Amino acid sequence: MATAATRHAALLLATLSYMHRAWAAATKAAAPDEVAAAFASGDECGVAGADEGACSLNALQMRRATSRRQAAGAGAGYEAMPKHTFGWVQKRRCHGAEFHELSFVVRHSNMEELRSMAQDRTNPDSPSYRQWLTRAEVKDRFGNEDAARKVAALLDEHEDVSVVHVSDEGEMVTARAPISAWESLLSTEFHEYTHEERDESILRAREYQLPDHLSGNVEAVLNALDYETLMRGSDVPKSPDLTGVQAKGRQFGFGSLEELREAKGGVITPKVLQERYGVPPAAPRGSSGAEKQGATWQVVYATLGQFWSPSDRAHFQRAMGIPDDNYVQQIAGELEGNAKSGDGTCRENPGDCMESNLDVQYMMGVAPWAKIGYWYVPKANAKGMASFLNDFLARFLHTDSVPHVISISYGMPEFSVTKGSLSLFETMMMKLALRGVTVVVASGDDGAASFFAKQKLNGEECWSVKAIGLQACWPASSPWVTAVGGTMGAEVGKEEVACSTNDTWHMDEGSIGSLITTGGGYSTEHTKPDYQNSTHEESGRGIPDIALAAHGYAIVIGERWLTVDGTSASSPAFAGMISLINAELIAQGKPTVGLLNPVLYKESSKSIFTDVTKGDNRCASLNAPCCGGYDAGPGWDPVTGLGVPDFKKLQSAILAASP
């Protein structure tokens, strides 16, 4: 019987083959006289529900040939499906009468001005450094409403197409229409896809071509090709204490923190982070320090059906000696998101709470008095990535009040991200940068090859590296976020090395090995930002920027103690550190941190970091094949970045750079 990995690989190769055949057919049909003759004779297939084998030249092929010939050299308005679909399998051709929503990413009329100002306001050497804008100022300078209204009007001109939503600042226009209308407009075919492991189905195309009257105003189309919202850096459990424990009512973990520490030989706790990185302990209740932190706001992002437990949070904080009278604000998304919490779920199905409990417990463990929000977006559904991006716009950009720090512990290989998602996310990150928001993202848990490395093709391991190369994780690869990699060693009081499943140094010390390998590498979608000019010779953005402990985090799930590995632990812990710095900045009447990277990479900032020079990221998680990667070494490297930070030196550098 074929494994899921084999089916995934087969789907990838079938997709590549399909795309090649479609290109060949379209090229063959490209001659104007042949196209005209075919239309004149009626030798074409119907747009929806037709049998392609019943005619020699179908209308879709002719439209593709014409549009691609017109866009030769520029690729204007054309996009093909991601080359891996995460277990989604094509089942049937859609019926023309089925309705489907598409979201059109509007081409920004002043993108270069937005980029230039964002770079200037986040440059420590600029006289405009950290002169953040209000929401009204961002909207006034960079609102895209006129372009969005034009796109909406153009869509409304098409029969059966109804515009249902225009984002507040004109970034995206969402419309609803029968499949037949979309197939005609975009020169494509839609199919139903079902997931091999989840009871879900979506309607998607393999490719599309925007017509000329839209391509000048539309960057890309969402819900046409994208299959998922953000995924975890690792798609397997990252706790040895939950392996095989998914059945309701089964015992797992340990009864106390002391039992856990004795069994593991060492664990990460907020106190260990404080001692290792110089983070101050929790301020006493009612103190000026607690009052300072109360002026800051931090948010964790969650998806994939993850829950968090209020009682587990309180249990964790009491055991760690952390005040537990600050509570998590559940952020309900205006379009698709709905925050999720549930003590019973975490007791009965601990795996459903691992990621979110970890994020909440350690962000609050580091900055317990800061306001914290839990922002949840559902796992993949019919609205896919558009749901995540639309909700992000509504929650964090189209509001007067924004969090100072956002932590994201999810991602996917760049190879699988559509250009519409990349483009819109960059626009959002630049706007948030102008408002002084810091976005921190985990670099991934499957090494430099991503979780593709865990999949076999006809029994062959590491085939994905030969086919598509090593993969940086997105959105960590965005130059407008701070990407956080992972180390191990702090949990046993030793020198920190790259967190990796193939590390033998820890085993020699009698410690339990890591279940994950820190992600890192070079982007193929984002060019090297100016702040990395002196760090490496590659043309793409390098990640991670910094690293933090990623192995052996002690957490509470269902009132039981267990350990968790992941850069998804490093990210919220580091975000909590930034919240502490923001508290000091706000108390001094200074602007918030905002985009951190330009400060981190300054020559004067080298003393902030302890360089991590041992280890590599050649293996995937859970002892999967070692398919290639990079070595840690002196200075910045695509394994642990600049190294691990000293909090006091980091805070001093940021305060010194502040206007």
N, C-alpha and C positions, 0 to 999 in steps of 0.2 A: 504494500500500500504506500502511495506517495506521501511523504511528510509535508507539513505545512510549508516548511522552508523550501522544499523542492518545488511545490506548486507556486510559491512566490517567485522563485527564480525562473520557472517556466513562463509565468505571466510576463515577467520583465522581458525575456527574450522574444516572446510572441509579440509584445508591444513594439519592440524595436523592428521586428520583421514586418509587422503591419505598416508601421510608419514608412519603411523603405518601399514597400509595395505601393502604398498610396502616393508617395512622391513620384515613383516611376510612372504610375498610371496617369497622374496629373501632367507630368512632363510630356508624355506621349500625346496627350490631348491638347497641347498648348497652342498649336497652330490656329490662327484666327479663322481661316477658311474651314478647318475641320470643326471647330466649335460652332461656327455659324451654320454649317451644313447639318450638324447633328441636331441643333435646336429647330432648324427649319423643318427637318423631317420627323421631329417628334421622337427621335431615338434617345430617350432619356428615361431614367427611373423616377418614380415618385419620391418626394422628399422624405416622407415618413412611412415606415412599414413595408417598404418595397423589398423585393428580392433582387440583390445586386447582380446575381448571376443571370437574370432574365434579360439583360440588355447589354449592349457592347460598350456604351459610354453613358454614365449617368450624370445628372445635372450637378451633383456635388463635385465630381471630378472636374467638370468643365469650369465651375466657378472657382475651384481651387487653382486650376491652371491659369485662369485669367488673372485672379488676384495676386498670385505669387509672381506672375510675370510682371505685373505692374509694380510690385513691391520689390523687384529683384535688387539685391545688394543691401536693402534696408530692413527687410523682414517686417515691414510695417503692418501691424495688426494681426500677425499670425503667431499662434502659440500651440505647442503640442503638449499632451498630457505629461505629468511627471513620469519618470522612467521606472518608478517603483510605486506600487499602490497599496502597500501595507496590508496585504491579505484580502483586498477587494477583488472579486471575480466577476467578470461580465456574464450576465445571465440571459438577457433578451434585448431585442431592439424595442425602444419605447414606442408607444402608440402616439400618433400625432395629436390626439385630443387631450393627452395628459398635461396637466399644468405644472409649471416649474418656475421658480424664482432665480433670477440671475442678478448679480451685483456688478455694476460697471465702475471700475476705478477711473476716476476722472483725471485727465492729464492736468497737472498743476501749471497754471499760467505763469507763475514766477518762482519756479523751483530753485533756480540758481541764486536768486536773491535770498530765499529762505536758507539755503545751504551756507551761503556766505555769512549771513548774520549769525547763524548757529555756530559756525566755526569761530567767528570773532568773539562772541560772548562767552565762549568756553575756553578761550586761549588765555593762559595766565599772563602772557606778555602784552596783551591788548589793553589799552586804556578803558575799554568797554567791558572788561572781564566781570562776569557775574552781575551784570546789570540786567536782571531778569525782567521779562515782560509779564503783564497781566493777561488773562484770557482775552479780554476785550482788545488789547493791543495786538495780540497774535492774530486774532480774527480780522481786525481792521487791516493789518499789513499783509496777511497771507491767506485770508479767506478765499475760497475758490467757488463762491456761490454763482457767479455769472456763468462760468464754464459748466457747472453742474446743471444750471437751469437750461442751458443750451442742449446738453445731452438729454435731459428729461424731455425737452420739447421734440427732439429728433426721434426719440423712442416712441413718444405718444403719437407720432405721425403714422406709425405702423399699425395696421389693423390687428386687433386682438392683443396688443401689448399695452399693459397698464402699469404706470409708474406707481409704486406703493410706498417708497421712502427715499428721501434725499437727505443725506447727512448734513448736520447743521452748518458746517463750514465748507461744504461742497466737495468733500473727498470722494464720495461714493453715491451712486444712484442705483436703487434696487427696483426691479420691474418684474412683473408676473405675466406669463403668456403660455399658450399651448406649445407643446414641443414642436409642432409643425411650424409655428411662427419663428421659434428660435433656430430651428434647422435651416430655414430659408434665409433668415437674416445673417447667420454666422457660417453658412456653407459647411455644415457638419451633420453628424448623426449622433443622437443620444441613445444610450443604453442604460438599462438598470444593472447596477452592480450590488452584489451581496457580499457580506463579510464572512470569511471562513470560520471565524471563532465567535462572532457576535451576531445576535439576531437583529441585524440592521440592513437596510438597503438604501441606496442613493441613486440618483439619475445623473449621469456624467457623459461627456463626450471625450473622444481621443484627441481632438484638435479642433481649432476654430480659426476662421478668418474674418476679421472685422471688415465691414463694407467701407468704402472710401469716405462716405459722409459721416462715419463715426470714428474712424481711425485717427483723425486729427485731434479729436477731443477725448478719446478714451485710451487709457494706458493698457488696460487688460480687463478680463472678465473673470469674476469669481463665481463659484458654484458650477462652472463649466468643466474644469479640469481637476480642481483640488479635491482631495479625498479625506483629509483629516484636519482636525484642529491640532494644536501642539501635542506632541507625545512625550512621555518620560524619556530621559536620557538613556534609561535601560528599561527594556520591556519585560523584565523578570524581577521577582522579589529580591530585594537587596539586604535582607536580614537572614542570617543563618538560623535564627530562632523561629522563623515562620516556614521554613522549607517543609513542604508536605502537609502544612497545617492550614487547610482551608475549610475542612468540614465543620459544621456548626457544633459548638460545644466542646471541641477538642482542646486540651490543655496546651499551652505554649508559654514560652518565656520563663521568667523568674518572678518570685514573689516579692523581692525587694531589690533595691539598688545595690546593697551589700552582697547579696547572692550573685547578682549579675557581675559585679566587679571581680569577685573571687573566681567565678567560672571563666571569665574572659582574660584575666591577668592584667586588665587595664581597659578603661573606656573613656570616651570623651564626655565631659559634662560642662556646663557653663563655667564652673570653677577652673577646670583644666584650660579652657579657652582664655579665661582671664589671666591665668598664670603664664601660659605659653606666649600669648600675644600682647600682654600688658593692658588688657581691657579692665577698666575699673569695675569693682563689684557693684551689686545692686545698691542703689541709694536707699537709705532708710525711709520708711513711710513718713510723709510730712516734711521731709527735708527740702532744702533748696534744689538739690540735685534731682529729686523726684519731680519737683515743680517744673524745672527746666525741661525734662524729658516730656512732660505732658503737653508741651507746645509743638511736638513733632508728630508726624503721621507716617506710618509704614504699612505696606500692603503686601500680602503673599498671593500669588496666582495659583489656582488649582483647577484640575479638569480630570477626565477619565474616571468619573464616578467616585472620586475620592471624598471621604468624609473626614471631619475632625471632631474630637470629643471634648466638650467643656469640662467634664469631670476628670478626664485624663490630663488636661492642661493644668487644672488645679492640683491634682495629685503630683504631677511633675514639679511644679513650682514649690509646693510645700516641702517635698523631699530635698530639693536643691537649695532651700533657704531663701527662696525668691518670693517677694510679696505677690500674692495672687488676687489682689483686689482691682487689677486692671483687666478689662474684658475685651474680647474680640468682637469688633463690629462686623456683622455679616453684610457684605455688599451684594445687593440684588441687582443683577444686570438689567438694564432697561429694555433690552431686546430679547436676549436668549438666556442670559446667565441667571442662576439662582444659587445662593450660597447654601452649603449643605453641612449640617452638624447632626450628630446622633450618637449618644453614649451606647445605646443598645447595639447598633451596627458594629461599633468598634469591638464590642465584647464577642459578638457572634461571628463576625467576618473580619478579623484583624488586618488582613491584607488590603481591605478597602479603606483603611485609615492610615496606612504606613506613611505615605508621602505627606499628607496634610497635617497629621499630628506632628511629624518631624518639623515641618516648616513653622508651624505656630509655636511649638515648644521652644525652638532655638532662636527664633527672632525675638520672642518675648524673654527668653532666658538671657539674652545679651542686653536688650533694651527694654526692661520690664515696665517702665512707666510711660513709654511712648504709646500713643494711640496706635492700634493695629487693626487692619481690615483684612478680611478673608474674601477674596474675589473668585467666584466659581463660574466657569463656563462649561456647559455640558460636553461630554465626549462627542465624537463624530456623529453627525446627523445629516439630514438632507441639506442643511445650510452650511456645512463644512467650515472651512477657514473663514468665510464671510461672517459667520456667527461670532467668532473670536475677534475679528478686526472691527466689526460694527459695534460690538459691545465695548471694546477697548476705547473706541472713539467716544461713545456716549458716556462712559464712566469716567474717563481720565482726561479727555481733551475738551469736551463740550460742557465743562463745568467750571465755575469760578474758583472752586477750591480743589486742589489736587494734592495727592500724597507727596511727601518729600522723597520717599524711597519706595520702589517696587521691586520685589524679588520674584524671578521666574525660574522654576526648577524643571522646566520641560523644554523639549526641542526635537528637532528632526534633522536628518542629513540635508545639507544644502541642495543636493542632487534632486530632492523630491519636493522642493518648494517652487510654486508657480511665480512667474514674474509679477503678477498682480499683487500677491502677498508680500513679496520683497519690496516692491515699490511703495505700497501704502504703509507698510511698517516703518520704512525709512522716513517717510513724511511725518508720521506720528512721533517718531523718536526725536526728530529735529525740533518739532514744535514743543515737545516736553522738555528738551534741553533748554529752549528759550524761556521756559517757565521755572527752571531750576530744579528739575526732577532728576534723581539718580535711578537708573534702571540697572539691576544686577541680575545676571543670567548664568546658570550652571553650564559648564563647558561640555557636559556629556559623560556617560559612564561606560562607554564601549571603546575606549582608545581612539586612535587616529583613523581607524577604518569604519567606525560607526557600527551599529548593530547589523549592518549587512554582513559583517565578518562572521556572524554566527550561522549564516545560512549556507547550505551546500547546494551545488548544482551537479546532478548526476554523480553524487558522491565526492565531488571535488570541493575542497575547502579553499577559501580565499579567492574564489573566482571573481568576486565583486571588485577587488582591487585591480585586477587585470582589466576589467571591463570599464570601470568608472573612476578608479583611483581612490586615494584616501579622501575622507570626507570631514570637513569642518561641520560643527553642529550649529544650526540656526535656531533661534535668533541670537545666540551667543556671538556669532560671526559679524553681527552688525557693528560698525565702528562707533555707534552712538550708545552702546551699552558697555558695562564692565563685565567681562567674562571671567568666571571664577573656576579654576581647576582644583585638583585635590591632591593632598599628601597623606602619608601615614607615618607614624612614629610618635606623634604627640601623645597618643593614648597610652603609651607605655613609657613616656618620659625620655624618649630617645631622639636622635637626630631625625629630622623630617626628610623623607625621600618621596619620589613620585608614587602616588597610590596606584598599585597595579596588581593584577592577579598573578603575574609571573614573578613577583618579588620573593626571593628566598631569604633575604636578610631578616624579615620578620619571623619567618619560621624558625630560623636559627636561634632567635631570642625566645622561642617558646610561645609566641603570640599567635592568635588565629589569623590566617591570611585574609586578604581583602577579597570581596566578591565583585569589585568593580575596578575598571582602569580609567584613569582620568582622560577626558577627551581633550583634543587639541590639534592644531594644524593650521592650514592656510586656506582662506576663502577663495573660491573661484567666482564669486558673485560681487564681492566688494573689494575695491582697490585698497592698497595700503594707505591708511590715514597719515597725515603729516606727523602726528605725534609718534609714529613708529618708524620714521625715516632712518633712524640710526640703529635700529634693533636687528634688522634682518634684510636680506637681499631679495626676498621673494616679492612678487608684484601684488599679492593679495594681502588682505588684513590677516594678521596672525592672532591666534588665540591659544591659551587664555591670557588675560592681562596679569592676574595675580593668582595665588593659590592659598588654600587653607585646609586644615585637617578635613579628611573625608572618610575616615575609617573608624568604626567602633563607636558611633554616637549612641549614648544611652537615651532611650525614649520610653514613654508609657503608652501602651495600647490596651484597651479593655482592662485597665488597672493592673496589667502585668508589665514587667520590665524586659526589654530586649535591646539588641544593638542593631544599628542600621548603617550601611555604607552608601556613599554617593556624593558627587559634587552638588547634588540637590540638598545636601546638608550644609555644604560649604557656603552656598549662595545666601540662604536666609541668615546664617550666622554673621557673614560679612555685612549684609544689609543692616543688621542690628547695630554693628559698629558704626556705620555711616549715620544711623539715627542718633547715636550718642554725640557724634561730631556736629550734626545739625542742631542738636539741643544747645550746644555751647555757642554756635554761630548765632542762633536766634536770640539767645540771652545777651549777646554782645551787640545786638542790633545789626548783624551782618547778614548778607544773603546766604541761602542754603548752598550745599555743595554742588548740586547739578552734575553735569557730566564730569566724572572724576579722572578719566584717562589722561588728558593733557597734563595734569599735575603729576600723575604717577610716573610718566615717562620723562620728566625733566631731569637733566643731569644732576641737579641739586637734590633730587629725591632718591638717589641710589641708596643712601644710608637708611631709608625707611625699611628696606627689605633684607631678610636673610635669604641669600641665594640658595636654591635647592639644585644641587648638581648631580644627584644620583637618581637612577631609575629611568624608565621609558614608558611609552604608551603604545606598545606594539601589539598588545593582546586586547581582546574584547572582554566583557564581563563573564563571570562564572566559569573561568578557565576555558573559555572558548578559544578557537585557533588564534595564533599570533600572526596576523596577516601583514604586518608592517606598520611603521610609525616613526617616532622620533625619540631622540635621547635628551634627557635633561643635561644641562651643562652650564658653564659660567655665563652670567648675564641672562638676558631674556631668552627663553626657549619655548617651543610650541608644546610643552609638556606641563610646566609649572609657571610659565610666564616670568614675571620679574622676581618671583619668590614669594615668601610669606611675610606679612607686614608686622611691624611693631606699631601697635595702636597709638602710643603716645607720640612717636615720631610722625606718623601719618597725620594725626590731629594737628600737630605743630606746623607741619608743612601746609596743610589746608588753611589754617588760621593765618599763617604768614602771607599766603598768597591772596587772602581775601581783601577786597577793596575797603 
